Amino acid sequence: MSNAEPTASADRTPRMARGGLVLIGLLLIAANLRASITSVGPVLGDIRADLGISAVTASVLISIPLVAFGVFSPVAPLLASRLGIERTLGAALLVLAIGIVTRSWPGTVTIWVGTVLLGLAIALLNVLLPALVKRDYPTRVGSVTGTYSAVQSAFAAVAAGVAVPIADAAPHGWRLSLGIWAGLAVIAFGVLLPQLSRGSGPRSGRQAPAPAQAQAQAQAQAQAQAESVPSARGAKGYRSPWGSALAWQVTLFLGLQSTIYYTVVTWWPAIEQSSGLSPAVAGWHQFAYQMLGLVGTVLAATTINRLRDQRPIAIAVSVLMFVGILGQLTVPDLGLLWVCSIGLGSGGSIVLALALLGLRTHHHGHSAALSGMAQSVGYLLAATGPIVISVLHDATDAWAVSLVVMLGVVVVQVVFGILGSRDRLIEARRPTA
């Protein structure tokens, strides 16, 4: 026993160090999920002037990542089942870094190619990061998810806030402002790199297990991998969410709230600048938007599990978004107040939308099927938001009609939020014999 205790103690320290490194890597991955997107809105005017593109073309450019989310999200589980979660995440981080650099490279074609690449990469990261949390932190899913969501929002806020100051530092500085975020992806890959070489084999520094132990570990590992990688088919014996009205209500709520979020991220700086704000101040308002989104995320996360029926939350977050948009339309001089109101609502609404994917289903496999449906349809819907808003702006040479349309989107959002937040589950069918 005396010989075994030092060995166990010596093995515990490197395990704890590896665990801490895994958590740091996870948080660094989360930091990459929005920064390369939220950094675009504040400098979109510079991009348009430099490349000579219209508002509609700029909206299409902004919407490419959202289309990629919708198209490539179902591919992520298939890649993870073949390569493993870590290797797929590592590959996605490299593609993200390449995409960001390509987007910032001089030329007109490169910005389109780079945007497609980073959209593909973030789609994979979006889907697989929750699977990594479930596998490595099965007893702390809520706290770890809340932590990485906070990190994601914080970096999104910083990216929006520093975009204009960096862009002002040099001619064509918007390329530098967007390109620096490739470094964050490289850092995340470097921290994740030690995990890539281990694969599914024994951890380095551990003694090879006996045959019986190896068999038990292999079975446990196979079960963990099956549970951590989402399946597009859902749980066996359960009804496909595509035929469920409740599933469509949840999906449309997620898609509509995402439509408002990405429209605000894309066009709100331009909307505020049309009211007399400088680009720098409008950029810092985006920082405030993201930080209040973080506050909304935390408030919603601490409230959701206390309620069997989440309709009060759906109403509250939608009202905050409605008030913010209406305020900007009627009293634009109080722009900071309005953008903070929208931020609170947006942060709470995305947490509610993601929580409903589990709250409205019977089984984790069924939840994965609903998640695949909701993210594919929802992000494709969200991709239309910035484009429609820009078309309306170009047609009217003003933002008033666009803001009225956004108010209409929020009204429809609260309807589906109320329907999807009722205390009920997607209808399940009995397994066949």
Buried (B, 14 or more C-beta within 10 A) or exposed (E): EEEEEEEEEEBEEEEEEBEEBBBEBBBBBBBBBBBBBBBBBBBBBBBBEBBEBEBBBBBBBBBBBBBBBBBBBBBBBEBBBEBBBBBBBBBBBBBBBBBBBBBBBEEEEBBBBBBBBBBBBBBBBBBBBBBBBBBBBEEEBBEBBBBBBBBBBBBBBBBBBBBBBBBBEEEEBBBEBBBBBBEBBBBBBEBBEBBBEEEEEEEEEEEEEEEEEEEEEEEEEEEBBEBBBBBBBBBEBBBBBBEBEBBBBBBBBBBBBBBBBBBBBBBBBBBBBBEEBEBBBBBBBBBBBBBBBBBBBBBBBEBBEEEEEBBEBBBBBBBBBBBBBBBBBEEBEEBBBBBBBBBBBBBBBBBBBBBBBBBBBBBBBBBBBBBBBBBBBBBBBBBBBBBBBBBBBEEEEEBBEBBEBBBEBBEBBBBBBBBBBBEEEBBBEEEEE
